[in-house]
Amino acid sequence: MKRYLVYFVLVTCFLSIKAQDTIIMRDATRIEVKVLEITNTEVAYKKWNYQDGPTFRINVDKVFNIIFANGETYYDHPVLVSEQLTNYVNDIDGNVYNAVRIGNQIWMASNLRTRHFLDGSEISSKFASVVDPKCYDIWPANKNDNEIEGIKREDIGLYYNFAATKDKRGLCPQGWHVPSYDEWRFLTDYLEGMNEAQLGGASVAKSLASQNGWLLDNGKGKIGDNPSSNNTVFFGAFPAGYIFHGKKIVDYSKKACFWSSTEVMNLDQFADAFFLEYDDADDGFELCRRFRDCGFSVRCIKDN
């Protein structure tokens, strides 16, 4: 399919009366229409099944893309990098999560916060330790159950140790799993293949980071520099920090820490993890190894 990159210029589409176009919204809604005009601010169209009716107009920022009847595609940004999927998946506790499609992967757009495995059994809220790895960090007992520093649990998610991610009862919703090291690497490699214009003017780290919760840092290009410009790919990585050896939260507002499902060979106390940091001098993310008893955020990815 031929794809045209359309910048902020006036584009007028003259289509035959029989043509059917499809507008795909950023929330994944599809509308069958006859497109009349696209400007730098709006799309004008008539309903496909009522072309003698009124003309409708929608803000171009709400449009994901438009597929014309002749097969050509309009993008309202230089490269189609990600797609928001609203209310896409529920966990066993009934919590509802938005999702985001990035490349050929579909990720939860917020951190997991279930208190039960898929079989309905409760996840222990005892603190984990190296000698007792089958206890799971989910929420620190010395913090309010609903929020930390004014931020609700829905934004922060819960904390899990590595053993919880590997439990055969299943931590993620049915049809989803904890991402492997390779799946995290695919995500970062995919985004590193884009330039900043394609990522909405953001670095890879800023494109993944949430717009709230981060400690401020005025270093150019850092996550903490003007956080309102973060999250251009709608991943929403929140800086929940982590629970250090089952004792306390550290680096809250400074780091977003996520488990992978990958164990480190010959180092049975370690596993691979993915970090974003507010003030990193490079691109602000790293794939690293951490102690398995630490409580990290979990972000589930959909099975292929």
C-alpha positions in Angstrom: 0.0 0.0 0.0 1.4 3.4 -0.9 1.7 5.7 2.1 1.9 9.4 1.9 3.4 11.5 4.6 1.2 14.5 5.1 2.5 17.5 7.1 0.6 20.6 8.2 -0.6 21.7 4.9 -4.0 22.0 3.3 -5.0 18.8 1.5 -8.3 18.6 -0.4 -9.6 15.2 -1.5 -11.9 15.0 -4.5 -13.4 11.5 -4.5 -16.1 9.9 -6.6 -19.5 9.8 -5.1 -19.2 6.0 -4.7 -15.9 6.1 -2.9 -15.8 4.9 0.7 -13.1 6.1 3.1 -12.3 4.8 6.6 -11.3 7.2 9.4 -9.5 5.3 12.2 -9.6 7.3 15.5 -6.8 7.2 18.1 -9.1 5.2 20.4 -9.3 2.6 17.6 -12.9 3.6 16.5 -13.5 3.2 12.8 -15.9 5.4 10.9 -17.0 4.7 7.3 -17.2 8.1 5.6 -16.7 10.2 2.5 -13.8 12.5 3.3 -14.3 16.0 1.9 -11.3 17.9 3.1 -8.3 17.6 5.4 -6.6 20.8 6.8 -3.9 21.3 9.4 -6.6 21.4 12.1 -9.6 19.3 11.1 -11.1 16.6 8.9 -14.4 17.3 7.1 -16.5 14.4 6.0 -20.0 13.2 5.3 -21.4 9.9 6.6 -21.0 7.2 4.0 -24.7 6.1 4.3 -26.0 9.6 4.3 -24.0 11.7 1.9 -26.8 14.2 1.4 -26.7 15.0 5.1 -24.7 17.4 7.1 -20.9 17.9 7.0 -19.1 16.7 10.1 -15.7 18.0 11.3 -13.3 16.4 13.8 -10.0 17.6 15.2 -7.1 16.1 13.2 -5.3 15.3 16.5 -8.0 12.7 17.3 -7.3 10.9 14.0 -5.0 7.9 13.9 -5.1 7.5 10.2 -7.4 7.6 7.2 -7.6 4.8 4.6 -9.0 6.1 1.3 -11.1 4.0 -1.0 -8.3 3.9 -3.6 -6.0 2.3 -1.0 -3.9 5.4 -0.2 -3.4 6.3 3.4 -3.1 9.6 5.2 -1.1 10.0 8.4 -1.5 13.1 10.6 2.1 12.6 11.8 5.2 11.6 9.8 5.3 7.9 10.7 2.6 5.7 12.2 4.5 4.7 15.4 1.8 3.7 17.9 -1.9 3.2 18.3 -4.0 3.7 21.5 -6.5 0.9 22.4 -9.0 2.0 24.9 -10.4 -0.3 27.6 -8.6 -3.2 25.9 -8.1 -5.8 28.6 -9.3 -6.7 32.1 -7.4 -8.6 34.8 -8.9 -11.2 37.1 -9.8 -8.5 39.7 -11.8 -6.6 37.1 -9.3 -3.8 36.7 -9.5 -2.3 33.2 -6.4 -1.3 31.2 -5.9 0.7 28.1 -3.3 -0.8 25.7 -1.0 0.5 23.0 0.2 -1.1 19.8 3.8 -0.2 19.1 5.2 -1.9 16.0 3.8 -5.4 16.0 3.6 -5.6 19.8 0.6 -4.8 22.0 1.4 -3.6 25.5 -0.7 -2.6 28.5 -0.6 1.2 28.8 -0.4 1.2 32.6 1.2 -1.0 35.3 -0.4 -4.2 36.4 -2.3 -4.0 39.7 -4.0 -7.4 40.2 -4.0 -9.0 43.7 -4.8 -12.5 42.4 -3.3 -15.0 40.1 -5.4 -16.3 37.1 -6.7 -19.3 39.2 -8.1 -16.8 41.7 -5.6 -17.5 44.4 -4.5 -14.4 46.4 -1.0 -13.0 45.9 0.8 -12.8 49.2 1.4 -9.3 50.4 4.3 -10.4 52.7 7.6 -8.8 52.0 10.0 -10.9 49.9 13.5 -11.9 50.7 16.3 -13.7 49.1 15.8 -16.7 51.5 12.0 -16.6 51.1 11.5 -16.0 47.3 8.0 -17.3 47.2 6.5 -14.2 48.9 5.4 -11.5 46.6 5.7 -7.7 47.0 2.5 -6.1 45.8 2.0 -3.0 47.9 4.1 -1.8 50.8 2.3 -2.1 54.2 3.6 1.2 55.4 1.9 3.2 52.7 -1.7 4.2 52.1 -3.4 1.5 50.2 -4.9 3.9 47.6 -2.1 6.3 46.8 1.5 7.5 47.3 2.2 11.2 47.5 -1.2 12.0 46.1 -0.8 9.6 43.1 -3.5 6.9 42.8 -2.7 3.3 42.6 -4.3 3.2 39.2 -1.4 5.3 37.9 1.3 3.6 40.0 0.2 0.0 39.8 1.4 -2.6 42.3 4.9 -4.0 43.0 5.8 -7.6 42.4 9.0 -9.6 42.9 10.4 -11.8 40.2 9.0 -15.0 41.6 5.5 -13.7 41.1 6.2 -13.1 37.4 7.2 -16.8 37.0 4.5 -18.4 39.0 2.7 -21.1 37.0 -0.7 -19.8 38.2 -0.3 -16.8 35.9 0.2 -13.2 36.8 -1.0 -11.4 33.6 -4.5 -11.7 32.1 -5.4 -14.7 29.9 -3.7 -14.2 26.5 -1.0 -11.9 28.0 2.4 -12.5 29.6 5.3 -10.8 31.3 7.6 -9.7 28.5 11.0 -11.4 28.0 14.3 -9.6 27.7 14.1 -10.0 23.9 10.6 -8.4 23.8 11.8 -5.4 25.8 14.8 -5.2 23.4 12.5 -5.3 20.4 10.5 -2.4 21.8 13.6 -0.2 22.3 15.2 -1.2 19.0 12.0 -0.4 17.2 11.8 3.1 18.7 15.5 3.7 18.3 14.9 3.1 14.6 12.8 6.3 14.5 14.1 9.8 14.6 12.9 12.4 17.1 10.4 14.0 14.6 8.8 10.6 14.2 8.5 10.3 18.0 6.8 13.7 18.3 10.1 15.5 19.1 11.0 13.2 22.0 13.8 10.9 22.7 13.0 7.2 23.0 13.0 7.5 26.8 10.7 10.5 26.8 8.4 8.9 24.3 7.9 6.0 26.7 7.7 7.9 30.0 4.5 9.2 31.5 3.8 12.9 31.8 3.2 12.9 35.5 5.1 11.8 38.6 8.7 12.5 37.4 11.2 14.5 39.4 12.1 17.6 37.3 15.5 17.9 35.6 16.2 20.7 33.2 18.8 18.8 31.2 17.9 18.9 27.6 16.2 15.7 26.4 15.9 14.1 29.8 12.7 12.6 31.0 12.4 15.1 33.8 12.9 18.1 31.4 9.4 19.4 30.5 7.5 16.1 31.3 4.4 17.4 29.5 6.3 16.5 26.3 6.7 12.9 27.3 4.6 9.9 26.4 4.4 10.5 22.6 3.9 6.8 22.0 1.3 6.4 24.8 3.2 3.8 26.8 2.9 5.8 30.0 5.8 4.4 32.1 5.3 5.8 35.6 8.2 6.4 38.0 7.0 4.1 40.8 10.6 3.3 41.8 10.9 -0.1 43.4 10.8 -2.0 46.7 14.4 -2.6 47.8 14.8 -6.2 49.2 11.3 -6.2 50.5 11.8 -3.3 52.9 11.1 0.1 51.5 10.3 2.1 48.3 13.4 3.8 46.8 13.8 6.0 43.7 10.1 6.9 43.6 9.6 9.7 41.1 13.1 9.0 39.7 12.8 5.5 38.0 10.3 3.3 36.3 11.4 -0.3 36.9 9.9 -3.2 35.1 10.6 -7.0 35.3 11.3 -9.1 32.3 10.5 -12.8 32.5 14.2 -13.7 31.7 16.4 -15.4 34.3 20.1 -14.8 34.4 22.0 -18.0 33.7 24.3 -19.1 36.5 23.1 -16.2 38.7 20.1 -17.5 40.5 19.5 -14.4 42.5 19.2 -12.1 39.5 16.8 -11.5 36.6 16.7 -9.1 33.7 14.8 -5.8 34.1 14.0 -2.6 32.2 14.7 0.8 33.7 13.8 4.4 32.7 15.5 7.2 34.7 14.6 10.8 35.0 18.1 12.2 34.6 20.1 9.8 32.5 22.6 11.6 30.4 22.1 9.2 27.4 18.7 8.1 26.2 17.4 7.4 29.7 16.7 3.7 29.6 18.6 0.5 30.2 18.2 -3.2 30.2 19.9 -4.5 33.4 20.1 -7.2 36.0 18.6 -6.9 39.4 17.9 -9.0 42.6 14.8 -11.1 42.2 13.4 -10.2 45.6 13.0 -6.5 44.7 9.5 -5.3 44.0 9.2 -3.9 40.5 6.3 -2.8 38.3 5.0 -5.3 35.8 3.8 -4.4 32.3 2.1 -7.2 30.4 2.4 -7.8 26.7 -0.2 -9.6 24.5 0.6 -13.1 23.2 1.3 -13.3 19.5 
